[in-house]
Amino acid sequence: MRKFFITTLLAMALLSNLVISTAFSATAADKEAFKAMLIEVLKENPEILFDIMKENDSKFIQTITSASESARVNELEAKWQQDKKIVKNFTTEKRPMLGDKNAPNTLYVFSDFLCTYCQKTAGTVETFIKQHKDVKLVFKAYPKNDDSKIALRWFYLMNQKDSQKAWQLHDTVFVHQQAYAANPLQVLKEIVRQQGYDPESIAKEAESKKAELDALINEDISEAKQYQVTGTPYLFINNLVLVGTQNLTTLESALKFSLK
């Protein structure tokens, strides 16, 4: 245990001065001396690090990951303090929603079906909503091109019919993202066919309601520009901003901070 602790501390010191600064209350000279000592130990006994990593690989990775995530959240909290001062107002009517619609907290997710990072984030935010009955998720469209809009129209249309099946379509498009990129309509038609709908009928309805559905999408885009959304995924939990792929730990931290 002592050997693992020393080696982990050494690796953390080499990876980030921030960890040393956080773990020890000391002068700059003390910190540099401590760092030099650890580096000297590693130079003299490099095999220790590799042996311990092999013996305790999961613990080692968990320790480094935890320290990195802690540093990231600390940086985010400084930004979130400023985010809280700016109230964000988004339209929720006719938007796909997960969770209790009366939940006091809201997670807005600006997403795009052709975005690989959105694909990774989709499952995380859905898990987060399942774990938090006091948070609802509201989907917002931010398409990168016309092919992205096709799935968004179908998603919003299906949401008018059956919210659960709309989210099934959402998840399935992400699972088959590459196939969708190659042939959007073929993938969408197959999804709704398996849901028990006539795919040709849905396709005609999506086309006939194109102006109505595009108005919803364009309103989302306008809101994205208003709040300086620069890409996808782009999340707002209450008034806090989260940019890019997120994990459950960061979402938890953001929710707690927003309620302070």
RAJONOR-V730613 format. One record per residue. N is the residue number from 1. RES is the residue in one letter. NEAR is the number of other C-alpha atoms within 10 Angstrom. Layout:
N:RES:NEAR
N:RES:NEAR
This chain:
1:M:6
2:R:7
3:K:11
4:F:18
5:F:11
6:I:14
7:T:22
8:T:20
9:L:18
10:L:20
11:A:17
12:M:19
13:A:21
14:L:16
15:L:13
16:S:14
17:N:13
18:L:13
19:V:18
20:I:20
21:S:14
22:T:11
23:A:10
24:F:11
25:S:10
26:A:13
27:T:10
28:A:10
29:A:9
30:D:12
31:K:17
32:E:14
33:A:12
34:F:17
35:K:17
36:A:14
37:M:13
38:L:19
39:I:17
40:E:12
41:V:14
42:L:17
43:K:10
44:E:10
45:N:11
46:P:12
47:E:11
48:I:15
49:L:18
50:F:13
51:D:13
52:I:17
53:M:17
54:K:10
55:E:12
56:N:13
57:D:13
58:S:10
59:K:14
60:F:20
61:I:13
62:Q:12
63:T:16
64:I:18
65:T:12
66:S:13
67:A:16
68:S:16
69:E:15
70:S:16
71:A:15
72:R:12
73:V:17
74:N:12
75:E:11
76:L:17
77:E:16
78:A:10
79:K:14
80:W:19
81:Q:14
82:Q:12
83:D:17
84:K:17
85:K:10
86:I:11
87:V:9
88:K:15
89:N:10
90:F:14
91:T:12
92:T:15
93:E:9
94:K:13
95:R:21
96:P:21
97:M:22
98:L:19
99:G:18
100:D:16
101:K:15
102:N:11
103:A:13
104:P:11
105:N:20
106:T:22
107:L:24
108:Y:21
109:V:23
110:F:24
111:S:25
112:D:24
113:F:26
114:L:22
115:C:17
116:T:15
117:Y:16
118:C:22
119:Q:22
120:K:17
121:T:20
122:A:18
123:G:13
124:T:16
125:V:20
126:E:15
127:T:11
128:F:19
129:I:18
130:K:13
131:Q:11
132:H:16
133:K:14
134:D:15
135:V:23
136:K:24
137:L:25
138:V:23
139:F:19
140:K:27
141:A:25
142:Y:29
143:P:24
144:K:15
145:N:10
146:D:9
147:D:17
148:S:20
149:K:21
150:I:19
151:A:23
152:L:24
153:R:22
154:W:25
155:F:24
156:Y:24
157:L:23
158:M:22
159:N:19
160:Q:13
161:K:10
162:D:11
163:S:18
164:Q:14
165:K:16
166:A:22
167:W:18
168:Q:16
169:L:22
170:H:23
171:D:16
172:T:15
173:V:23
174:F:21
175:V:13
176:H:12
177:Q:19
178:Q:13
179:A:13
180:Y:21
181:A:15
182:A:11
183:N:12
184:P:18
185:L:17
186:Q:12
187:V:20
188:L:22
189:K:19
190:E:13
191:I:19
192:V:21
193:R:14
194:Q:10
195:Q:14
196:G:8
197:Y:13
198:D:13
199:P:19
200:E:12
201:S:11
202:I:18
203:A:16
204:K:11
205:E:13
206:A:20
207:E:15
208:S:11
209:K:14
210:K:15
211:A:12
212:E:13
213:L:20
214:D:16
215:A:12
216:L:20
217:I:21
218:N:14
219:E:16
220:D:22
221:I:17
222:S:14
223:E:20
224:A:19
225:K:12
226:Q:10
227:Y:13
228:Q:10
229:V:18
230:T:12
231:G:16
232:T:24
233:P:24
234:Y:23
235:L:25
236:F:20
237:I:21
238:N:21
239:N:24
240:L:24
241:V:20
242:L:19
243:V:14
244:G:14
245:T:17
246:Q:19
247:N:14
248:L:13
249:T:13
250:T:16
251:L:19
252:E:12
253:S:15
254:A:22
255:L:19
256:K:10
257:F:15
258:S:17
259:L:9
260:K:6
